[in-house]
Amino acid sequence: MDLGQAQRQLTSDLTPLYDSREAGLIADWVMEHLTGRSKMERLMRPAEVLADPLLRKYYIYRSELLAHRPVQYVLRESWFAGLRFYVDENVLIPRPETEELVEWACRTIPAVSSGPLLDVGTGSGCIAIALALKLPDLSIHACDISAGALHTAGRNAASLRADITFHHLDFLDRGTWPSLPAVRWIVSNPPYIPASERSLMAPHVAGAEPSAALFVPDSDPFVFYYAIGEFARQRLLPGGSVWVEIHENLAAGVVDLFRSAGAVEVETRKDLMGKDRMVKAGFI
């Protein structure tokens, strides 16, 4: 099988699972990862035959993709803020809207600031690591309930040379808060999808990514925002701010919650799709 045939076949095989554009993008990503060559380089030599070791990997990747395993887990990589992260089933796959959240925080936090920052529910470490590299004077802390997630985040911090202090704890247990420092900023993408929405999600999301990083009880969809708001009320240094990613239908509730926690300025922001997906809360 040559390079052109391999890419066309994979695109065709994936089209029933994804729309045609996404299937093509996934196939292109797989072929670049497999061959180490860009799309343009492959287009210049489409008749080049895949060597047997690469062909075996190709069929393994194809089989996993057709079983609804996300391409990021198949290839063990995901891009975020221009950085390549290792990802596995212990962590949520980084999303573009989370990158928008990081960009918003970076534009607001003074570049010469040296205050401490906390990433709640760090997962792959993408938020904490991107901020550490963009704002190197900050002292960055990150916490997660999952030991597996922290192992993955630590691996990424080491490979990307980011100085992060990781904390293994359940942030919803307020008894763990004394082990965290008082901070000036919090940036977080906490779980926020009501459990009842699981059935509406694609199999490669709901069936593959860690449920604890995605879902919250229908009876308490604001559970993490309550905890973050209370932590901010108790442990945020004067003049601090909080940035959080949110469910598009929960914006008003998150705004009210942070105001009740003492925020003096609360702002929502839409993502590139025009959905309310981010909230910033400023405290005195």
PEKAZI-V586116 format. One record per pair of residues at least 24 apart in sequence whose C-alpha atoms are under 10 Angstrom apart, sorted by the first residue. I is the first residue (numbers start at 0). J is the second residue. Records with the same first field share a line. If there is no record, write none. Layout:
I: J + J
This chain:
0: 46 + 47 + 48 + 49 + 50 + 51 + 54
1: 44 + 45 + 46 + 47 + 48 + 49 + 50 + 54
2: 30 + 34 + 41 + 42 + 44 + 45 + 46 + 47 + 48 + 49 + 54
3: 30 + 41 + 42 + 44 + 45 + 46 + 47 + 48 + 49
4: 45 + 46 + 47 + 48 + 49
5: 30 + 45 + 48 + 49 + 54 + 57 + 58
6: 30 + 41 + 45 + 57
8: 61
9: 57 + 58 + 60 + 61 + 64 + 65
12: 61 + 64 + 65
13: 61 + 64 + 65 + 67
15: 65
16: 64 + 65 + 66 + 67 + 201 + 202 + 203
17: 201
25: 64 + 69 + 70 + 71
26: 61 + 64 + 70
28: 70 + 71 + 74
29: 57 + 60 + 61 + 70 + 71 + 73 + 74
30: 57
32: 74 + 76
33: 57 + 60 + 74
64: 203
65: 203
66: 202 + 203
67: 201 + 202 + 203 + 204 + 206 + 207
68: 202 + 203 + 204 + 206 + 207 + 208
69: 202 + 203 + 204 + 206 + 207 + 208
70: 203
72: 207 + 208
77: 123 + 125
78: 125
79: 125 + 126 + 128 + 129
80: 125 + 126 + 128 + 129 + 130 + 133
81: 129
82: 125 + 128 + 129 + 155 + 159
83: 125 + 155 + 158 + 159
84: 123 + 124 + 125 + 128 + 151 + 152 + 154 + 155 + 156 + 158 + 159
85: 123 + 124 + 125 + 151 + 152 + 154 + 155 + 158
86: 122 + 123 + 124 + 148 + 151 + 152 + 154 + 155
87: 123 + 147 + 148 + 151 + 207 + 208 + 209
88: 147 + 148 + 151 + 207 + 208 + 209
89: 122 + 123 + 145 + 146 + 147 + 148 + 149 + 150 + 151 + 152 + 207 + 208 + 209 + 210 + 211 + 212
90: 120 + 121 + 122 + 123 + 124 + 145 + 147 + 148 + 149 + 150 + 151 + 152 + 208 + 209 + 210 + 211 + 212
91: 121 + 122 + 123 + 124 + 125 + 148 + 190 + 204 + 207 + 208 + 209 + 210 + 211 + 212 + 213
92: 122 + 123 + 125 + 204 + 208 + 209 + 212
93: 122 + 123 + 124 + 125 + 126 + 188
94: 125
95: 270 + 271
96: 188 + 244 + 245 + 269 + 270 + 271 + 272 + 274 + 276 + 277
97: 125 + 126 + 186 + 187 + 188 + 243 + 244 + 245 + 270 + 276 + 277
98: 125 + 126 + 129
99: 244 + 268 + 269 + 270 + 271 + 276 + 277
100: 126 + 186 + 187 + 188 + 242 + 243 + 244 + 268 + 270 + 276 + 277 + 278 + 279
101: 125 + 126 + 127 + 129 + 130 + 133 + 186 + 187 + 188 + 242 + 243 + 244
102: 126 + 129 + 130 + 133
103: 242 + 268 + 277 + 279
104: 130 + 184 + 185 + 186 + 240 + 241 + 242 + 243 + 279
105: 129 + 130 + 133 + 134
107: 240
108: 134 + 137 + 183 + 184 + 239 + 240
109: 134 + 136 + 137
110: 134 + 135 + 136 + 137
111: 135 + 136 + 137
112: 136 + 137 + 138
113: 137 + 138 + 139 + 183
114: 138 + 139 + 181 + 182 + 183 + 184 + 236 + 239
115: 139 + 140 + 180 + 181 + 182 + 183 + 184 + 185 + 235 + 236
116: 140 + 141 + 180 + 181 + 182 + 183 + 184 + 185 + 186 + 235 + 239 + 240 + 241
117: 141 + 142 + 163 + 164 + 165 + 179 + 180 + 181 + 182 + 183 + 184 + 185 + 186 + 187 + 235 + 241
118: 142 + 143 + 165 + 184 + 185 + 186 + 187 + 188 + 189 + 242 + 243
119: 143 + 144 + 166 + 169 + 170 + 185 + 186 + 187 + 188 + 189 + 223 + 227 + 243
120: 144 + 145 + 148 + 149 + 166 + 167 + 168 + 169 + 170 + 186 + 187 + 188 + 189 + 190 + 212 + 223
121: 145 + 148 + 149 + 152 + 165 + 166 + 186 + 187 + 188 + 189 + 212
122: 146 + 147 + 148 + 149 + 150 + 151 + 152 + 153 + 188 + 189 + 209 + 212
123: 147 + 148 + 149 + 150 + 151 + 152 + 153 + 154 + 155 + 156
124: 148 + 149 + 150 + 151 + 152 + 153 + 154 + 155 + 156 + 161 + 163 + 165
125: 152 + 155 + 156
126: 186 + 187 + 188
127: 152 + 156 + 161 + 162 + 163 + 164 + 165 + 186 + 187
128: 152 + 153 + 155 + 156 + 157 + 159 + 160 + 161 + 162 + 163
129: 156 + 159 + 161
130: 161 + 186
131: 156 + 160 + 161 + 162 + 163
132: 159 + 160 + 161 + 162
135: 161 + 162
137: 162 + 163 + 184
138: 162 + 163 + 164 + 182
139: 163 + 164 + 165 + 182 + 184 + 185
140: 164 + 165 + 166 + 179 + 180 + 182 + 185
141: 165 + 166 + 167 + 179 + 185 + 186 + 187
142: 166 + 167 + 168 + 169 + 170 + 179
143: 167 + 168 + 169 + 170 + 212
144: 168 + 169 + 170 + 171 + 211 + 212
145: 169 + 211 + 212
148: 209 + 212
170: 223 + 226 + 227 + 230
171: 222 + 223 + 224 + 225 + 226 + 227 + 230
172: 226
173: 226 + 229 + 230
176: 230 + 233 + 234
177: 234
179: 234
180: 234 + 235
181: 230 + 231 + 233 + 234 + 235 + 236
182: 230 + 231 + 234 + 235 + 236 + 237 + 239 + 240
183: 231 + 234 + 235 + 236 + 237 + 238 + 239 + 240 + 241 + 282
184: 231 + 235 + 236 + 238 + 239 + 240 + 241 + 242 + 281 + 282
185: 227 + 230 + 231 + 235 + 239 + 240 + 241 + 242 + 243 + 279 + 280
186: 227 + 240 + 241 + 242 + 243 + 244 + 279
187: 223 + 224 + 227 + 241 + 242 + 243 + 244 + 245
188: 212 + 213 + 223 + 242 + 243 + 244 + 245 + 277
189: 213 + 214 + 215 + 221 + 222 + 223 + 224 + 227 + 243 + 244 + 245
190: 214 + 215 + 220 + 221 + 222 + 223 + 224 + 244 + 245 + 246
191: 215 + 216 + 217 + 219 + 220 + 221 + 222 + 223 + 224 + 244 + 245 + 246 + 247 + 249
192: 216 + 217 + 220 + 221 + 245 + 246 + 247 + 248 + 249
193: 217 + 218 + 219 + 220 + 221 + 246
194: 218 + 220
220: 246 + 249 + 252
221: 245 + 246 + 249 + 252 + 253 + 256
224: 252 + 253 + 254 + 256 + 257
225: 253 + 256 + 257 + 259 + 260
226: 260
227: 256 + 257 + 260
228: 253 + 256 + 257 + 258 + 259 + 260 + 261 + 262 + 280
229: 256 + 257 + 259 + 260 + 261
230: 260
231: 257 + 260 + 261 + 262 + 280 + 281 + 282
232: 257 + 259 + 260 + 261 + 262 + 282 + 283
233: 260
235: 282 + 283
236: 282 + 283
237: 281 + 282 + 283
238: 281 + 282 + 283
239: 280 + 281 + 282 + 283
240: 264 + 265 + 279 + 280 + 281 + 282 + 283
241: 265 + 278 + 279 + 280 + 281 + 282
242: 266 + 267 + 277 + 278 + 279 + 280 + 281
243: 267 + 276 + 277 + 278 + 279 + 280
244: 268 + 270 + 275 + 276 + 277 + 278 + 279
245: 274 + 275 + 276 + 277 + 278
246: 274 + 275 + 276 + 277
247: 273 + 274 + 275 + 276 + 277
248: 274 + 275 + 276
249: 275 + 276
250: 274 + 275 + 276 + 277 + 278
251: 275 + 278
253: 277 + 278 + 279 + 280
254: 278 + 279 + 280
257: 281 + 282
258: 282
